[in-house]
């Protein structure tokens, strides 16, 4: 299957009966990032790389999130991808509902402790 057609973790969020919108969703790059952030009891999807397709954006919008938190890897590629994805999402949702999290150089979401995660997102 084409990675640009799905998110890792999407079926788990879509199938939660109480997930009727109004919740934040964190977007990360990879599977291990998604598993780690989800383990911290957060709604999280992996874009499966450093870009997002129109198909993925449509699926994300179908979940009706109140906020999308971009938490990509703390490297040059992750920072560039954060800006690119934010611009694409700006066209589909209120830009004020998009939060960019800038991780320290070399840090990935799956490296974060719960305390570091909370500090990064608040």
Residue pairs with C-beta under 8 A, 6 or more apart in sequence:
3 48
3 49
4 48
4 49
4 51
4 53
4 55
4 56
5 53
5 55
5 56
6 48
6 56
6 59
7 45
7 46
7 47
7 48
7 56
7 59
7 60
8 30
8 31
8 34
8 45
8 46
8 48
9 34
9 38
9 44
9 45
9 46
10 45
10 59
12 38
13 19
13 25
13 43
13 45
13 63
14 62
14 63
19 43
19 63
20 64
21 63
21 64
21 65
21 66
22 64
22 65
22 66
23 43
23 65
23 66
24 42
24 43
24 65
24 66
24 67
24 68
24 69
25 43
25 44
25 45
25 60
25 63
25 65
25 67
25 68
25 69
26 37
26 42
26 43
26 44
26 45
26 68
26 69
26 70
26 71
26 109
26 121
27 44
27 45
27 46
27 47
27 52
27 60
27 68
27 69
27 70
27 71
27 72
27 85
28 34
28 37
28 44
28 45
28 46
28 47
28 71
28 72
28 109
29 46
29 47
29 48
29 49
29 50
29 72
29 73
29 78
29 81
29 108
29 109
30 46
30 48
30 108
30 110
31 46
31 48
32 108
32 110
33 44
33 46
33 71
33 73
33 108
33 109
33 110
34 44
34 45
34 46
35 110
36 109
36 110
36 112
37 44
37 71
37 109
37 110
37 112
37 117
38 44
40 114
40 117
42 117
43 65
45 60
47 56
47 85
50 72
50 73
50 77
50 78
50 80
50 81
51 81
51 84
51 85
52 60
52 85
52 88
52 89
57 88
57 89
57 92
60 68
60 89
61 92
61 93
65 93
65 97
66 97
67 97
67 98
67 99
68 89
68 93
68 97
68 98
68 99
69 99
69 101
69 121
70 82
70 85
70 86
70 98
70 99
70 100
70 101
71 101
71 103
71 109
71 120
71 121
72 78
72 79
72 81
72 82
72 85
72 103
72 109
73 103
73 107
73 108
73 109
74 102
74 103
74 104
74 105
74 106
74 107
74 108
75 105
75 106
78 103
79 102
82 100
82 102
83 100
86 95
86 98
86 100
89 95
89 98
90 98
99 121
101 120
101 121
103 109
103 112
103 120
109 117
112 120
